[in-house]
Amino acid sequence: MEPIRRSDSEDLFEAVVSQDRVMRWLATGRAGSRSAAEAMCDDHVAHWARHGYGDFAVRDAATHAFLGRVGLRNRRQFGVDLGFALHPRAQGRGIARETGRACLDLAFRRLSLPAVFAFVLPDNAASIAVLRRLGAQEDGTVQSSGLHCLRFRFDPACAAAAEHTVDGGGADLHGVNMPELVPADGQHTLTAVSEGRPVASAGWLLRDMSFDGLPRRTAGLSGVVMHPTCRDQSIARTLISVTVEHARAAGAETMIALSPPDLVPLYTQLGWSGLSVPITFHQAGSARTLPMTTMIYELADLPHPTVGVDLRGLPF
């Protein structure tokens, strides 16, 4: 398993995009063109650049034949989901289960994500069986990519318990260079550890704020710090991406970050957008307006404020 590259587009077309038996279970529901495979690869590469994790190209360890793709996808409305698409010759051999387990290990042991989801069409019995063997629990139904889907949820405890149902061996991950994210017990803080030393951290503060006069459960992203030697790496992107998922799991509907100007491009790349309305906080019994740039990330498809935001307390 290696992060998908743009050069994998022809393999992806032959193994996945051109296969009706594979694509019938995906969003388009039908085989596509080489240009569709190229666009898919570009999307996967961009996702890796934004979040530091994503979809992998799956190859046979002995022959190096391309078998399909599997990975973790961060979607604003739902969070992080596990998805896989394998060539018919790779189906029924336990490959989806083996590579899915590798992705869950990455999600929970390396990234410390609070949950991973999966979305599957109700008639896709083979994929449903794989998800259940990996420890997924049914979690209702949703509209995903315009399709009525069953939603499954993985959490760290269920995924760990399911390890005993997976045969020996395992998929090898190549080209993945990311820190281990470690949550602090009893605190809303994540620390990135690389080569045994902490190199970055981020936290969040959950609070009921006021958006245009209406209450909204909001998480303020705070304490994003990086060791000087790591400023050119993608650690900050991964750290912020995973912190957002912890805030989502805690019930946040919206994320807010008070950003210095030099970090605005980083937040923008991650899908955040700037607020132009006044941001009010309270100190010493008086209301004041924040002078810093405020970035926002919506988790619940709620409207952006048009009048103002009241932090209902001190800045975070």
Rosetta blueprint (number, residue, H / E / L):
1 M L
2 E E
3 P E
4 I L
5 R L
6 R H
7 S H
8 D H
9 S H
10 E H
11 D H
12 L H
13 F H
14 E H
15 A H
16 V H
17 V H
18 S L
19 Q L
20 D H
21 R H
22 V H
23 M H
24 R L
25 W L
26 L L
27 A L
28 T L
29 G L
30 R L
31 A L
32 G L
33 S L
34 R H
35 S H
36 A H
37 A H
38 E H
39 A H
40 M H
41 C H
42 D H
43 D H
44 H H
45 V H
46 A H
47 H H
48 W H
49 A H
50 R H
51 H H
52 G L
53 Y L
54 G L
55 D E
56 F E
57 A E
58 V E
59 R E
60 D L
61 A L
62 A L
63 T L
64 H L
65 A L
66 F E
67 L E
68 G E
69 R E
70 V E
71 G E
72 L E
73 R E
74 N E
75 R E
76 R L
77 Q L
78 F L
79 G E
80 V E
81 D E
82 L E
83 G E
84 F E
85 A E
86 L E
87 H L
88 P H
89 R H
90 A H
91 Q L
92 G L
93 R L
94 G L
95 I H
96 A H
97 R H
98 E H
99 T H
100 G H
101 R H
102 A H
103 C H
104 L H
105 D H
106 L H
107 A H
108 F H
109 R H
110 R H
111 L L
112 S L
113 L L
114 P L
115 A L
116 V E
117 F E
118 A E
119 F E
120 V E
121 L L
122 P L
123 D L
124 N L
125 A H
126 A H
127 S H
128 I H
129 A H
130 V H
131 L H
132 R H
133 R H
134 L L
135 G L
136 A L
137 Q E
138 E E
139 D E
140 G E
141 T E
142 V E
143 Q E
144 S E
145 S L
146 G L
147 L E
148 H E
149 C E
150 L E
151 R E
152 F E
153 R E
154 F E
155 D L
156 P H
157 A H
158 C H
159 A H
160 A H
161 A H
162 A H
163 E H
164 H H
165 T H
166 V L
167 D L
168 G L
169 G L
170 G L
171 A L
172 D L
173 L L
174 H L
175 G L
176 V L
177 N L
178 M L
179 P L
180 E E
181 L E
182 V E
183 P E
184 A L
185 D L
186 G L
187 Q L
188 H L
189 T E
190 L E
191 T E
192 A E
193 V E
194 S E
195 E L
196 G L
197 R E
198 P E
199 V E
200 A E
201 S E
202 A E
203 G E
204 W E
205 L E
206 L E
207 R E
208 D E
209 M E
210 S E
211 F E
212 D L
213 G L
214 L E
215 P E
216 R E
217 R E
218 T E
219 A E
220 G E
221 L E
222 S E
223 G E
224 V E
225 V E
226 M E
227 H L
228 P H
229 T H
230 C H
231 R L
232 D L
233 Q L
234 S L
235 I H
236 A H
237 R H
238 T H
239 L H
240 I H
241 S H
242 V H
243 T H
244 V H
245 E H
246 H H
247 A H
248 R H
249 A H
250 A L
251 G L
252 A L
253 E L
254 T E
255 M E
256 I E
257 A E
258 L E
259 S E
260 P L
261 P H
262 D H
263 L H
264 V H
265 P H
266 L H
267 Y H
268 T H
269 Q H
270 L L
271 G L
272 W L
273 S E
274 G E
275 L L
276 S L
277 V L
278 P L
279 I E
280 T E
281 F E
282 H E
283 Q E
284 A L
285 G L
286 S E
287 A E
288 R E
289 T E
290 L L
291 P L
292 M L
293 T E
294 T E
295 M E
296 I E
297 Y E
298 E E
299 L L
300 A L
301 D L
302 L L
303 P L
304 H L
305 P L
306 T L
307 V L
308 G L
309 V E
310 D E
311 L L
312 R L
313 G L
314 L L
315 P L
316 F L
